[in-house]
Amino acid sequence: MTTSPPTRLALRGDLLDFTARPGWAQLEDPAVRFRPDHWLLIEADGRIAGVQAEEPDASWTKRDHSGQLILPGFIDTHVHCPQLDVIASYGAELLDWLNTYTFPAETRYADPAVAKFGAERFLDALLAQGTTSAVVFPTVHKVSAETLFEAAAARGMRLITGKVLMDRHAPDALRDDVLHAERDCIDLIQRFHGRDRLAYAVTVRFAPTSTPEQLAMAGALCRADASLYMQTHVAENRSEVDWVAQLFPQARSYLDVYAREGLLHPKAVLAHGIWLDDEDRRVLAASGAQVAHCPSSNLFLGSGLFDWVAAREAGYAVSAASDVGGGTSLSMQRTLADAYKVQALGGRRLTAWAALHAATLGAAEGLGLQQEIGSLAAGTLADVCIWDWAHGPVAQARDAVVRGLHERVFAWLTLSDDRNLVASYVAGQPCYQRQHP
Ligand SMILES: [Zn+2]
């Protein structure tokens, strides 16, 4: 029996990534690293060996993508696996939307077969959008987290998730209790946290669906192991903020509910963060937590307009997230195009650089994973995607007349989607290949 030697792979194309955070509203930026018509070298172990202009020797398997764009795989820092079934649901704000659409859909994930099918379909859908890493909400059911972890491991993906905690204000079929939830979390942490490219996130749905006792349990898990992530929602919608104020009268603010329980730390990812005040922003910055900005969801559910400049001034990290099914697309380009529009409504302009950074290196740094994902730097794992610069006559006509790199990338970001995706690689292994030309 013969086994073929491990393949060293060389991809040729226009390489774009970041070496630092770009400035705000800065079109020429030293943090942008653009290397047109270069070779990206990927060792047999899946790590990036380096980049060079000249063609590599015959020891490399070569794929020529000249004239196409090569980016680090996108990182979606807030998305709900079971909500593919309720994406594009009409006519509700957050709290109605949860009760009318989302909770019934999540109930079905108690069934292991539904959970397994849903996890695999969801991760394949991410890869087909150029998203190679994600921070994911499954459901309250332990099996929904297990199946996601297993499906991510099978694909070699970097995935952060955890069983959702919710022990009140939800249908019977979606409620746990403190004791069982803690037992399930500990078991999942022991089996999956740190295995392959998986990490566990203590996953509080949001303050209204957890009792103070459950929030205290979640905080104790975080304090016991600083390598655990934490994910939740905060200050998305004004009715939600009012409700939290009623439920937690002793807390200074919605964010303070989490701060008091020790849930804000450098591995915390808080979705939305729209209705925050200056004190909240100061607390967030001091904690090292990041906010996952979900523009398409915020527009679709009418939740509000995120103040990105205030976040930068306060000094906490902002990443970009689809928040499907409140968000209307898994595509990070669609998400970032919406982020531009949200800033425009506030009289500001989001550059293509600040936008793309928030879905690549910025997200990786916020998660403490910049040694592994988010750039094309040597030593990181080769999670990379190859894109057409333009797909279809409108985008092609626009691309033909661009002046300068920012204009080209901004037009790409605004006009492209999954039809532009040629191929996705996870740790140097092909995991999506476009079928049509
Ligand atoms: Zn969400």
Boltz pocket constraint, residues with backbone or C-beta under 6 A from the ligand:
constraints:
  - pocket:
      binder: B
      contacts: [[A, 78], [A, 79], [A, 80], [A, 233], [A, 271], [A, 323], [A, 324], [A, 326]]
      max_distance: 6.0
